[in-house]
Amino acid sequence: MGELNTVEIRALLRQIESQLEPTPAQPAPPTNEDAVYLAMVDRAKRILNNRRVRAKFFDADLFGEPAFDILLDVFVSEADGKELCVGDICAGAGVPTTTAARQIRDLCSRGLLIRSDDPFDGRRVFVRLNDATRRSMLKYLNQMKT
């Protein structure tokens, strides 16, 4: 068998490349808007973390803002691409489950949160921010001084 010449090698490479899976397109470079959004998410994470650290040193009921902690928790989780169910929120709120469940019901009745049933588990309910709440959270975080 003889050696392949350059023309034959190039033709063979083109044939192989045409049979390969296409490479995924590179993600678009982040825009200034993306950077601002990520900064707001980072700020929300710091606020939530600071509030949880505070709860290690002071009674949680001393400050009494579980509704805001819930909004922060849902905001951060959504930004991280996670869905939170009511049980997750109750566990992360740092207050008794009954208090967290009452706060979630109140936030839903005020239209700040939206409940949706888990299509795979009828016992579980997911909670997410509505668009207006998300915009308000971003505006609030943008006004915060770090």
Secondary structure, 3 states (H helix, E strand, C coil): CCCCCHHHHHHHHHHHHHHCCCCCCCCCCCCHHHHHHHHHHHHHHHHHHHHHHHHHHCCHHHCCCHHHHHHHHHHHHHHCCCCEEHHHHHHHCCCCHHHHHHHHHHHHHCCCEEEEECCCCCCCEEEEECHHHHHHHHHHHHHCCC
